[in-house]
Amino acid sequence: MSGHPNLVPPLTLLTPSAGSLSEMSNDSCNLPLDTDIFGLTCIYGVIFSLGLPSNLLSLWGLYHLGRSGGGGCQLVYILNLLLSDLLQLLTLPLWILYLQGAHRWPYGQLTCELVGYVFYVNVYASVMFLCLIALDRCLAIVYPLSSRRVRTVRVAVVCGVVVWTLTFLFCLSGLLPSVFDGDRLLCLEQYPVSPGYAYFKITTVALGFLLPLIYLKFLLSATLQPTLRHKIVGILVVITVNFIVVFGPYHLVGGYRFVSLLLTDRPCDLERSLFLVYRLCYGLTSLNTLLDPLFYIFLCPDARLELQRSLSYLIYSRLQIMVQFYHLAEMYVPTSNSLQFKSIIAPLSESMTA
């Protein structure tokens, strides 16, 4: 051994980081878990309050648009996008309670895995459907005649089934083994993460962010006739900006985090330095549930009219209730308060019965 002094160092330098990360994966890092509570609670609260009604209203409009025979394959893609967002929105109250409980998940392992699964599926299904919407717009404008055979509702449904199936299977691999820590009641949080989970997350950055970003960039830079370019570049820019703003920070910070964890000998120090930034970027991915309904408005030709009809119907229903209340007040409450109420509601009643 003395004649070969350089044999040992290369062997020990090959995998020191992976080894230390593997050894640390069964231990816990002392992280400031309370630092993300306020920020994420505000983010989730605002997104849930605004996102739930906007997505439900968009789904209502899509339903009526589909019944009237409009929308085509765009309707299928946007419908899948909104359903994915709705699933994500329904999990946000649980995440708020989890944060307010100091990062302690009281609902058990199965619920944690299900909610974590919904999060991953929402992120990457949304990415795939955004790419399909961008491709559909390109085909519709650049090849309006030759693309008719592939731009059908049947093809869109098949693409939707393929996207959901691949996303389900891909995300399932990231949740095995469990992402629930029964000792500390942490859900979807590991500090530090296991090497296998780090490799999975690096794969998601490559396949779920970098590859779609290159794809969108290719569509943007494709050689088009000047008369067609202005028609398509607007929606592609909107999709690309939405993609970068919502998913970019999470994947870029996450990519740096997981690659560094595989290389560092001090994973807990790295986790402490990135904890708050990564968690806030994680929360920002839910912003897509607010932005996706905009695609329904801007992409479907009759969407604005259908949305206007839906809003008019809702307003009309509320006014009908007020008018009925007015008639009841006229019959049973002949007081000064009733007269004041009549002076307010009477013009509405006359306009509706005219």
N, C-alpha and C positions, 0 to 999 in steps of 0.2 A: 504493500500500500504506500510505503514511503517513496517508492520510485514513480508513483503516479499521483502526485498531489492534486491534480485538477479533476480527478474522477468524481469526487463527492460533491463539490459545489454545483456543477451543472445539474446533477440529479436533484439536489435540494431546491434549485431555482426553478425547476419545471412547473411545479404545482404548489408553491407555498401558499398562495392566496386562496386557491380552491380548498386546500386542506384546512386553513384557518377558518374559512367561512363555514365549512362543513362541521368543524368542531364547535363553532359558535352557534350554529343553527339550533341546537338544543338548549342553549342558554338564552337569557334575555338581556337586552340593552336598556339601560336606564335613560329613557327618552322623555322629553317634556310633552307628554300626551295632551296636556291641557291647553297648549298654545294654539291649537287649530279649532277649538270649540266655538268661539265667537264667530270667526270668519266663515267657517263652513255652515254653521247654523243660519247665518244671514243669507248666504248664497242659496242653500237648499230651501229656506223659507220663501224667498222671493221667487225662485224658479217654480216651486210648487204652486204658489198663489197665482202666478200669471200663466204658467205653462198648462195647468190642468184645464182651465176654461178655454184657452185658445186652441188646444188640441181637440177638445170635445166639440167645439164649434166647427173646427175644420173637418172633423170626421162627419159631423152632421151635414155640412155642405157637400162633402164627397158622396155621402149616401144619396142625397137628392140629385147630385150631378150624375151619378151612376144610373139612377132610375130613369133619368131623361135620356140616357144613351150617350152622354158626352164624356170627355176625358181620355178615352182610349187607354193605351198602355201606360201613359203617364199616371193615370188615376191609380193603376195597380201599384206602381212603384211608390207613389206618395202615400197611398193607403198603408202599405207595409212600413214605411218610414214613420208615420204617425202612430201606428199600433206599437211599434218598438218604443217610441217616445212615451206612450201612455204607460207601458209596463214599467219603464224607468221612473216615471213620475210617481207611481203608486208605491214605490219603495222609499221615496224620500222621507216621509214621516218616520219610518223606522230608523233611518240613518240619523235624523234629528234627535230622536229619543236615545239612540246609541251614544251620540255626542254628549247630550245632556246628562247621561249616566256615567260620564267620565270614561268613555271607551270601554264600556262593559256591556256585552250582548246578553240579555236575559232570556232570549227566545229559543235557545237551544242550537245545536249544531246543524240540524237539517235546515232550519229557517235561514241561518247564516249562509249556508252553502247555496240555497236557492236564491237569496237576495244578491249574493255575490255573482252568481251565475247570470242573473238578469242584467246586472251592471255590465259585465263583459259582453254579453250578447247584444245589448243595446248599442254599445260603442261600435262594435265591428260590423253589426248588421247595418247601422246607420251609414258607416263608411262605404259599404258595398252598394247600398241603394243610392247614395249620392253619386257614386261612379256610374251606376246604370242610368240615372237621370241625365247625367252629363253626356253619356254616349247616345242616349235616345235623342237628345236635342241636336247633337251633331249630325246624326243620320237623317233626322227630319228636315234639316235645313240644307245640308250638303247633298244628300241623295234622296230627295223627297219621293221619287217614283220607285227606284230600285229597292228601297228599304221597306216598302210597304209589307212585303212578305214576312219580314222579321219583326216589324213594329206592330204586332198584334197583341190583343189581350191574352190569347192563349200562350204565346211565347213569353209575355211578361209574367204570367202566372208560373210557368215552368222555371223561369229565372228566379222568381221569388222563392219557390220551394227549394231550389238548389242553394240559394244564399242562406236561407234559414238552416238547412241541413248542415252545410259546411261550417257555418258559424256555431251551431250547437255542438258539433263534434270537436271543433278546434278549441272552443272555450272550455269544454268539459275536461280537456287534457290539462288545463291550467289549474283546475280545482282539485286535482288528484295528486298527492294526498290532500286531506282536508285543509282548508284555509281558516279553520276555527281553532283557537287556542283555548282548550277547556280549563286550563289552570288560571289564566289571566282574563278569560272571557273576551279576548280580542277577536274581532271578525274581519276577515279580509286584510289583516295586518300581521306581518311577521317582521321582527326586528332582532337580528338580521334575518333576511330571507334565506331559504335553503338554496344550494347551487342549482338544483333542478328547476326551481321556480324562477331563479334569475335567468336561466337559459330560455325558459318559456317566455318571459317578458321581453327579452331581447328579440326573440322571434316575432312577437306581436308588434314591436316597433318596426321591424323590417317589412313584415307582410301587411300589417294593418295601418301603417302610416307612410313609410318611405315609398313603398311600391305604388300605392294609390296616388301619392303626391307626384311621382314621376309620370304616372298615367294622365293625371289632370294637366300637368305641364305639357305633355305631348299633345293633348287635345287643343290646348291654348295656342301652341306654336305650330300647329298643322297648317300647311299651305292651303289657303282658301282664296277664292275669288274676292276681290275687294267689296263687291256688292253683297256677298254673303257674310263676310267677316263681322260686320257691325251687328248683324242679327244674332250671332252666336256668342260673340266674345263677352257680352254683358252677363249672360246667365252663367257662363263658365267662370268668369271672374268672381261672381257672387258665391258660387259653390266652392271655389278654391279658397277664397278669403274666409268663408265660414269654416272650411275644413282646417285651415292653418290656425285660425284664432281659437277655435274650440278644442281641437285635438292636438295641435302642435305643442303647446307647453307641456302637457302631460306626457307625451311620447318622447320629447327631447330631454326633459329632465329625467324621466324614467329610464331612457336609454343610457344616459350618463351614470345614473345611480347603479343600475344593474351591471353594467360593464365594469364600473369601478369596484363594485363589491367583489367581483371575481378576481380582481387584480390586487386589492389592498390587503395588508396584514392587520388592519385596524378597522374592521367593518362597523363597529359600534360608533366610532368617531365619525365615520362617513354618514351613518344613519342620522346621527344627531344634527349634523350640519345641513342635511337636506330635508329633514322631517317636515318642517312647516311649508317650505316651498313646494315640495312634492304633494303634500296633502291638499294645498290650495289649488294646484294644477289639476289634481284628481277631481276636486269639486267642480271646477270650471267645465269639465266635460259634459256636465248636465245642462249646460247652456244650449246644447243642440236641441233640447226639447222646447226651447223658446223660439229658436230660429227656423226650425224645420217647417212649422205651419206657414211661413212666408213663401216657401216653394209652392205650396198649394195655391196661394193667391196669385203668384207671378207666372206660374207655368201653365196651369189649366186655362184654356181660352175663356170658358164661361164661369170661372171660379168667382170672380168679383161679383158678377150678377147673382150667382147662387148664394154667395155670402150675404149680399145685400138683401136678398129675399129672406134668408134665414133670420137676419137681424130685424127686418121689418115684421116678420111673423112673431118674433119674441116680443117686440115693442107693442105690436097690436094686441097680443094676448094680455100683456100687463095693462094696457089701456082699457080693454074690455072689463077686466076685474075692477078697475077704478070706476068705470061707468056704472057697473052693477052696484058698487058700493054707494055711488051717488044716488041711484034710484032708491036704495034702501034708506039712505039718510033722508031723502025727500018724503018717504012714506012714514017713517017711524021716529025721526028726530027733528021735529020742526023747531029748532032753536036757533039762536044767533050763530052758534058755531057751525050748525048745518048750513045756514045761509052763506057763511063765509066759505065753506067748503064747496057749495054749489057754484059760487062765483068763480072758483078756480077750475072746477072740473066741467062745468056746463059747456064751455066752448069746445072741449075735446069731445063731449058726447054729441054735440050737434054736428061736428065734422065727421064723426064716425057713422052717424045715422043718415048723413046727407046722401 
